[in-house]
Amino acid sequence: MGRKAKFDETKKVKKGPGRKARKQGEPVFKKGLIDDNKEERHLSHRQKQRAARRAKKKKELLEKRKALKEAKKNVAKQQEKEIPDDSEENADVENVKGFTDDNKEWLTPKQKGNKKPKEYETDSDTGEEDDSDDEQENASDEEQDSDAEDKVQAKSGKEQYKVGKLDDLFEDSDEDGGENEQQSEDDETSKMTYDSDSSEQNEDENYSDDDDDDDKLPIEKANIKLKKKKKLDQKLADEELQLNIAKQDVFAFPSEEELQNPTSLQDIHQRIKDIVTVLNDFRKLKDESRSRCEYTELLHKDLCMYYSYNEFLMEILMQIFPVQELVEFLEASEVARPLTIRTNSLKTRRRDLAQALINRGVNLDPVGKWSKVGLVVYSSTVPIGATPEYLAGHYILQGASSYLPVMALAPQENERILDMCAAPGGKASHIAAIMKNTGALFANDANKDRTKAIVGNFHRLGVVNAIVCNYDGREFPEVIKGFDRVLLDAPCTGTGVIAKDPSVKTTKDQKDIQRCFNLQRQLLLAAIDCCNAKSSTGGYIVYSTCSILPEENEWVVNYALKRRNVKLVPTGLDFGTEGFMKYRHHRFHPSLKLTRRFYPHTHNMDGFFVAKLKKFSNVIPEPVKDEDDEEEKGDGELNLNGDVTTDLQSKLSNVPVKRPAETNKVEPQSKKNKPNSGENVNKTANKNSTENIPKNKKKPNKKNKNKSAETLQSSENVKQIEAETNKSQGDKTLQEEQAVVVENTVKTKIVQESKKDSNTLIKFNKDTSNSSPNKKKNRNKKKNKPAAAVITAKVATISDEKLTDKIQIAASKKLKNKMKKKQKKVGQLNGKKANKPKVDDKPKTFKKNKMKSKN
Amino acid sequence: MKVLSEDRTRKLFEKLTKYIGVNVKLLIDRPDGTYCFREKKDRVYYISERLLQLAQTVKPDHLVSAGTCFGKFTKTNKFRLHITALTYIAPYAPFKIWVKSSAEQQFLYGHHVIKSGLGRITENTPKYQGVVINTMSDIPIGFGVVSRSTTECRHADPLATIAFHQADIGEYIRSEDTLV
């Protein structure tokens, strides 16, 4: 029989020995109670010495008074020297804390002299001599140090001084009425003993101090205060110094030889720890001669070696996590997550299942408050995947993180739901269980072999409302659409489940990631296409991966946000960290913080990402070009799923493409850097497109409304538009005509055209092409035309190339500014009025082309 | 997904009747919509009409399974009930056998039920009746055919076979690939 599991969450299993078992501390007695008996009998050597000294001092009372004044001066000097930034607050603090005038001993120079040898004594006694570095400091410093040590020494348990007597001494001197140095001296000595004791006694002392203070001259009080302050400061400074020294001792940057000769793993582990501490407090702990870069590089290397990752993956991980978290993540990725099972609510209840399994000798607990079906298995005497309960379909082995996307999806009964990448059917069966076997569940997987697992699991778990099919997810919208909810648990690099599959550490590289996120994007678009926005209950898409790379998560979702009429909605998961809104140079849509990330080190489940999207329109908006596309293009393999442009894009491929290849893909593309190689093509494309856009535009893209027209880069249109152009057969002849015209234009111009010039023209074309039909547009057109004319005219008149350049740069700048302003308007209007066919646009572009050709 | 031929339908129902008797009716006349048997690659699927319509949008090549697989027709045109049908057979079966927990594993590995492992048996079970086999905690773990009637069982030798093994839920692991 297993131990009683904690099914009832209200009951708490005791973890410790319990309150009663706690050991009572040693009783604390007042000093007087203990000491009186023993210590009266024998005075220690030092005590004797001090007693003698006290006697001596009494005689020299007057001298000391004089000396006091001197001392004040000294102190003032020292203060100026050492702690110029002393503040009043400190003094107050000291008073409050009850720091007393320990240091009265060095009120007088003479005393100093007296004290010093004693201090050394104590030092040697306790063996706590300060580091040699202190020695350089001046005498007063040393004294302070040693004072501290005196205290320590006193603490160390030498309670030889007879407390009662000292107190008496106090009182005696008080009674003497002489507010004198002797008193303070006594006070101090007594303090040294007292320090070892409880705070009460300190308080007592304070009282006595106060008494003293009452008797002292204000200037003396001030002096005492100053000294206290000084001492505290000194102490703090020393502590800090030592702390620093200690820390610096922790890590010294290894030399070249050390780096080249690989040491043991323990050493590397230590070094990792050290570097992490250094990086966490870099300003203080750094080696002055080393840059942060060197540290991170070393850390990178060490982490790669210690955790056996490949450099690429480690670099990416370092970009995602801060160092401290990174190490935690790596550690957590080494350890397997606890084995969790999901109760099949179609066949049993969690309580019953837990009881049955406990009877089989399984030690388990509920997975947490957030799930009503999860159980964590700590240990088991039987194979958990082969118990009769398992075979009877009462539960399925499923990681805790796999519940999340289904919980986010929140399926309702009688809905039609699609799980696009279902194998082996864990999440899909969870969906079916939540739907209680009503409605229809499509479980799709691209891998035929893996679909067998789906079938097996479904039958075992008693899922009867499911259709298992074997399509490439990207083709699924062609098969059937109109789902109420779609779950896409996309294939990924698996960087969140390194504990499960350590091969990820070494096998993944940039290409794998690229391949993954391209596939994911297409799948997500397909999933969105499959979903029905008009569903009364749903219209939701949940995207999840078991990867933690933003490339595969936020970026993919961000991409889909731009491509489809979807918005992010809260996932309904109350834990997990928010998705990234920015990652390196990427700036994602702010709503991406509604997505959820789960990490092995913080949530003790596999690394996971969950995003929930709501589709608000079934219309597929025209694609918008941005940095995502550039990558996509660079990859060459990606085609927009479900868009007509796909084929045509490939047709375009023989043509030099405007944007740079993937080499600089990480960099966000700036408009001006477009290479001109493809400009001819682009021009034609743009011009052709001007007429065709409106026809193909079905509905305005809502998102486009918000975006300034600047974001609509010509390149986007080129792709899409050209595609559309080719598609529309009716306009073909016209297009050809135009193409010819444009070509002529280009030829005539090409001689004098500089890069800038062409850019301007492209810009111009772009603008016109972007603008869509509406009344204001026409007005814009008219304005645009003269501007273009001006440019071209200038080009014609001035034959000198350089001059042309200059002028055109200026002109282009002006033009751009103008265009931007106008286009903003146009873009907004586009959003609203894109439906209208644009007829009047054709001749204008034509004219424009002609004008250019004249030049 | 095609409709079963008359011959095959008859064979299917004969087989089902062996296990669930007249309750076969309940499989067809259901309050929650009409259900039907469809055949795909000799496998017989039990599926609701509503789901069937959706399944027909999927091309046959790409359709792996829909609804519940009841069994398959062998090359010799006999119907073989698969363990996957247990979901529907178990609740309707009038005759049951309960096996002791010690004999559970035996049965799950594909062995027959012997007298010593027999925990309970429905009264009046006739000889060669199809029965559902349960654990003592009422979890159906397979089905078989009793080799003796209830009365005969009482006097049987401890090692004598009480029920012949036909299908058990261990097949989900043992033969996942050939299951459907």
Interface residues (C-beta under 8 A of the other chain):
Chain A: A356 G385 A386 P388 E389 L391 A392 G393 H394 R416 A440 F442 K448 T451 K452 A453 I454 V455 G456 F458 H459 R460 G462 V464 N465 A466 I467 V468 C469 N470 Y471 V479 I480
Chain B: Y46 S48 R50 L51 L54 A55 T57 V58 K59 H62 L63 V64 S65 A66 G67 T68 C69 I83 T84 T87 E104 Q105 L108 T135 S137 I139 P140 I141 I169 G170 Y172 I173 E176 D177 L179 V180
